[in-house]
Amino acid sequence: MSEETKEKVILKYVCPFCSETFTALNALKGHAMTQHGSKPEEKGWGMENYPYPMGPAYIECDEMRCVGCGICQMACSMKHFGVINKELSRIQVRKYLLPLPKAVQATCLQCRDEERECEKACPVDPPAITFDKKSLHMVVDADSCLGFKCGKCREACSADAVRFYPSVTKKAFVCDLCDTENTGDRAPECVNVCPYTALYFREATERFGHKIQDIMRKHPDEKADWIAARLYPLRRDSMGNPGWR
């Protein structure tokens, strides 16, 4: 192939926070530093070194990358309770047969005010579960929360992200982005330890004219049905019993 007929390839770099594209890596670095946070560490420029979001943010789950290892659950329970117990994790990994095994994550999306059904459902005034506008994540008031006997916040959450574990704590617990001291120092451990980069810590931006949380706030069962329709267009019974045997 001659030089004249070769197709010109333009390499573009995409900002992980706002999806703006750049033709040079240095331009992306400068944009990320000035628009989304501090200077990345000098040891590299991988996803693990991207600056954390400065404004409202959430954990985005990439179900197609998740292999169900549960390391995120272990890290979360260690961060908050000092033990490895997946039931104490604020992020859950559900297992499904679609008909092949598939893992689907479930965690709080730090919903905006008008979409925060858990807070609306709380019978306490003021609500025991709410979004702290200073630390920019969900918090639960241990003194006013009525606990698992109430459970209205869990029932209202369409993502099934509110957790209870009565033998350890009576109150509800929900993802606080690992800011255990409620100081605004958000550094989610699950994102840091995921070996398959199936979790992202993203700024709460808009996509297709909607806040991204509104698009992703789905129950794991509903996500599993969508994944099954994408990966296995045939009916489940037809795959298990194809009819030609």
N, C-alpha and C positions, 0 to 999 in steps of 0.2 A: 504494500500500500504506500503510495507516494505521500509526501508531506502535505500536498495540496488537498488530498482527499480525506485526510485524517479528520475525524470529528473532534472539535474542540470541547474539552471537558472542563467545566467550571466547578471548582470545589467550594462548597458553602458550609459555614459553621452556624449552628442554630443555638440561640440562647435557651438554656433549659428552663428559664423562668417565664419569659414573655414570647418565645418563639420567633423573635426577630433574627434575621439571617445576616451573615457577614461573610465577605470573601477572604478575609484575613484573620488568622487566629489572634493576633495582637489586638485587633479591633474588637473581637468578642471579649477578650480579657478586660480591656478598658471599659467596655459597656457594662460588664458584670460588676466591676469594681465601683463604678460611679452610680449605677442605677439600682443595684440589688444587694450591695453589701460591701464587706471589707476585702482587702487584697488577699488572694489565695496563698496558701503556704508554698514555700519555694520548692518543696520536695516533689512537686508534680502538678499536672493540670488535669487530673482525672475527675470523675464525678464526685468522688469522696472529698475532693478539695474545693469544690464550688462553694462560694460564700453562702451562708444561710440567708433566707429571705428576711427582709427588714420589717415588712408589714404583716398583716394577717396571712397565715399559711396553714397548710394541712399536709397530711401524708397521703400521697397518691399510690394506689396499689395497681401493679401491672400483673393481672391474673395469668396472662399467657406465659410469663417468666417464672412464676412461683412453682416450686417443685414440692412444697409441703414439708420442708425439712424442720420447721418449727424453731429455728434459731432465733428468729425475731421474738417469739413468745418467751423463750428462755431469757433473752436479754432484758425484756420488759419486766418480767417478774423479779429478776435480780435487781434491777434498778429501783423498783418501788418497794419490794418486800424482802430483798436479800436472800431469796431462795429460788431454786429452779422449780417452778410449778406452772405449767401452761394455763391452768385454770385461773391463775392470778394475773394473767397477762391482759393488758388493755387492747392488744391486737390479737385476734383469733384467726386461725387457719382451719377452715372447714374442708373436709374431704368428701368428694363425690365420685360416683361411677357414671360416666357419660357416654358409653358404658365403660370406657377405660378410666382409670383413676385420674382425678384432677383436683388440685388444691385451689381454694378461693379464700382470699383474705377478707377480714372485716374489721374496721376500726373507725373511730370518730373522724368526721370530715370538718370539724370546727365550723359548723354551718353559720351562715349570716343570720341576722336577727329575725327576719320574716320567715325563715325556713327552719328555725330551731324548735322543732316540735317537742323535744324532751323538756325544754324550759317552760313551754306553754302548758304542758300536761302536769307539771309539778303543782301539787295542791298547797304547798307552803307559800306564804307571802312575807318577804320576797322569795322567789324560787331558790331552792337549795342547790340546784344545778343550773349553772349559767356560764356565760362567756365573759371572762375578765378582760376588759378593754385595755388594761395596763400591761398585763403579761401576755395578752393575745392568745389565750387558749382557754379551754373549758376547765371549770373548777367545780368542786362539790363541797358544800358546807357540811362538815361532819356533825356539827351540833344540831342543825335544823333538819337534815335529811331523815326521812321516816324509814328508810331502809328497804330491805327486800319484801317486807310485808305490804308495802305500798306498791312499788314497782311500776308506777305509771310512766315514768320516764323511759324505761326499757320498752314498754308496750308501744309508746308513741314513736320511738326511733325506727324509721324504715330501714336503716342500715344494720340494725341489731348490734349497735356498738356500745350500749350501756351494759356494764357487767355487775354481777353480785356474787359474793362468795361468803355466805353468812358465818361459816365456821372461823373465818379470819377477821372479817370486818362487816359491820351491820349496814354501813352506808354503801351507796352506789359508787362505782369508780369508772372513769372514762378517760380517754387519752388526754394527757396534759402536755404532750410533746416533750416529756421527760424533764419538765421544769418542776421538780418536786418541791422546791422551796418557794415557788410562785414569785420569782424575782424577774421573770422575763427572759431568762437564759434558756432558750429552747434548743435542745440538741437531741432529737429522737434517736435512741439507741438502736431501735429496730432497723432504721434506715442505714445506720453506720455498719451494722454487722451482717446485713443480708448478702450472702455470697453470690447471688444471682442478679443483683441490682433490680429486684422486683418491687422495691419500695423507693419512693422519691419524696423529698421534702420540698414542696413547691409553694410558690406565692399564689394567693387566691385570685387568679386572673380570670378573664372571661374567654370563652371559646364558643363560637357560633352564636354570639349574642347572649349567652347565658353564663352565669357564674359556674365554674367547673364543678363545685360541690353539688349543684343541683343535678348535674348529669350523672355523677358517680354515686350519689346517695341511694344505693339499691341494696336490697337484702341479698345475702350470699346465695340463697336458693334461686332468686331471679337471675343473678349473674351466671350461675351454673347452667340454667336453661338457655341463656344466650350463647354461652360458650359451646354447649352441646349442639345448638342449631348451626353454629359456625363450623365446628370441627366434624360433626357427624350429621350431615343433612338427612340421612335415612332415619326412620323411626327406631327407637331403642329395641322394640320387640323384633323388628325385621333384621337387625344386626345380630341379635342373639339367636334368633331362629329364622334364618334367611328364606326357608321354604323350599330350597332346591335339594335339601338332604333327603 
